[in-house]
Amino acid sequence: MVDPDRMREIAAWSRGLEADAFRRACAGVSERHYAKGATIIEEQLPFDAWVGVASGLVKLRSLSVDGKEVTFAGIHAGGWFGEGSVLKGEKRQYEVVALRPTTVALLDRETFMWLFDHSAAFSRFLVRQLNERVGFFIGLVENDRMQDPLSRVAGALASMMNPVLYPDVGQHLKITQEEVGQLAGLSRPVANRSLKQLEERGILRCEYGGVTVSDLEALTAL
């Protein structure tokens, strides 16, 4: 169980819930802390909770038999993911790894399903969330086919600046060049060159420990 103020801080979706639904949500959430490099969720194993990143940064990835890694997405503070697996009650089709010290919030499946069945506000949120996921993964497939480093870096950043998935994100994203490379599947030097290209186009500004996006529309278009 988490304190109501803490709940509103780490879960923007909870702020619009009906009073009873909000109380149930608070009662159904717990938090866990992970060190950098720790595996939070293992691929093909049951994991019933809906997951939110309270602080830190994680990546969703899959490993082939020969060890090749495919990164699907990066999720930072304010993002919640895995609703599809919770709804279907299936094993996770990806692994989740902490890229820096991370705290996650876990909403148990029983509470999640109660909210889905009884809270109109929560159901509306899930529809918007799932719709954004579909758009993101269509873009991800397109970028993967293009194999263009600039587009891949832009896509990795744009996905974490999505105002629907991250209502509190604003214009600044706390992320290192190394983390950008990990999320885009590129080396740090290549990711750095792409960031400088984006900066030269006036789309973002590279700063110590992060980037400030000045033109999200252009970043998303890339």
URVEN-V413445 format. One record per pair of residues at least 6 apart in sequence whose C-alpha atoms are under 7 Angstrom apart, sorted by the first residue. I is the first residue (numbers start at 0). GAP is how many residues later the second one is. If there is no record, write none. Layout:
# URVEN-V413445
I|GAP + I|GAP
This chain:
# URVEN-V413445
0|25 + 0|26 + 0|27 + 0|28 + 0|29 + 1|24 + 1|25 + 1|27 + 1|28 + 2|23 + 3|22 + 6|19 + 7|6 + 7|7 + 9|44 + 9|68 + 10|67 + 11|155 + 12|112 + 13|8 + 15|105 + 16|104 + 16|105 + 20|94 + 20|98 + 23|87 + 24|86 + 27|79 + 27|80 + 27|83 + 28|76 + 28|77 + 28|78 + 28|79 + 29|75 + 29|76 + 29|77 + 30|72 + 30|73 + 30|74 + 30|75 + 31|71 + 31|72 + 31|73 + 32|69 + 32|70 + 32|71 + 33|64 + 33|67 + 33|68 + 33|69 + 34|63 + 34|65 + 34|66 + 34|67 + 35|62 + 35|63 + 35|64 + 35|65 + 36|60 + 36|61 + 36|62 + 36|63 + 37|59 + 37|60 + 38|57 + 38|58 + 38|59 + 39|56 + 39|57 + 39|58 + 40|54 + 40|55 + 41|53 + 41|54 + 42|49 + 42|50 + 42|51 + 42|52 + 43|47 + 43|48 + 43|49 + 44|46 + 44|47 + 45|44 + 45|45 + 45|46 + 46|44 + 46|45 + 47|38 + 47|60 + 47|61 + 48|37 + 48|57 + 48|58 + 48|59 + 48|60 + 49|31 + 49|32 + 49|33 + 49|36 + 49|56 + 49|57 + 49|58 + 49|59 + 50|29 + 50|30 + 50|31 + 50|53 + 50|54 + 50|55 + 50|56 + 51|26 + 51|27 + 51|28 + 51|29 + 51|52 + 51|53 + 51|54 + 52|23 + 52|24 + 52|25 + 52|26 + 52|27 + 52|50 + 52|51 + 52|52 + 53|23 + 53|24 + 53|49 + 53|50 + 53|51 + 54|21 + 54|22 + 54|47 + 54|48 + 54|49 + 55|20 + 55|21 + 55|44 + 55|45 + 55|46 + 55|47 + 56|18 + 56|19 + 56|20 + 56|41 + 56|42 + 56|43 + 56|45 + 57|16 + 57|17 + 57|18 + 57|38 + 57|39 + 57|40 + 57|41 + 58|12 + 58|14 + 58|15 + 58|16 + 58|37 + 58|38 + 58|39 + 58|40 + 58|124 + 59|11 + 59|12 + 59|13 + 59|14 + 59|34 + 59|35 + 59|36 + 59|37 + 60|8 + 60|9 + 60|10 + 60|11 + 60|33 + 60|34 + 60|35 + 61|7 + 61|8 + 61|9 + 61|32 + 61|33 + 62|6 + 62|7 + 70|112 + 70|114 + 72|110 + 73|109 + 74|85 + 75|84 + 77|88 + 78|86 + 78|87 + 84|6 + 84|7 + 85|23 + 114|7 + 115|6 + 115|7 + 128|36 + 135|23 + 142|8 + 142|9 + 148|45 + 149|44 + 150|71 + 151|32 + 152|27 + 152|31 + 152|38 + 152|41 + 153|65 + 153|66 + 153|68 + 154|65 + 155|27 + 155|28 + 157|61 + 157|62 + 160|8 + 162|6 + 170|41 + 170|42 + 170|43 + 171|39 + 171|40 + 171|41 + 172|37 + 172|38 + 172|39 + 173|35 + 173|36 + 173|37 + 174|34 + 174|35 + 174|36 + 175|33 + 175|34 + 176|11 + 176|14 + 176|15 + 177|10 + 179|11 + 180|6 + 180|7 + 180|10 + 197|6 + 198|6 + 198|7 + 202|10 + 202|11 + 202|12 + 202|15 + 202|16 + 203|7 + 203|8 + 203|9 + 203|10 + 203|11 + 204|6 + 204|7 + 204|8 + 205|6
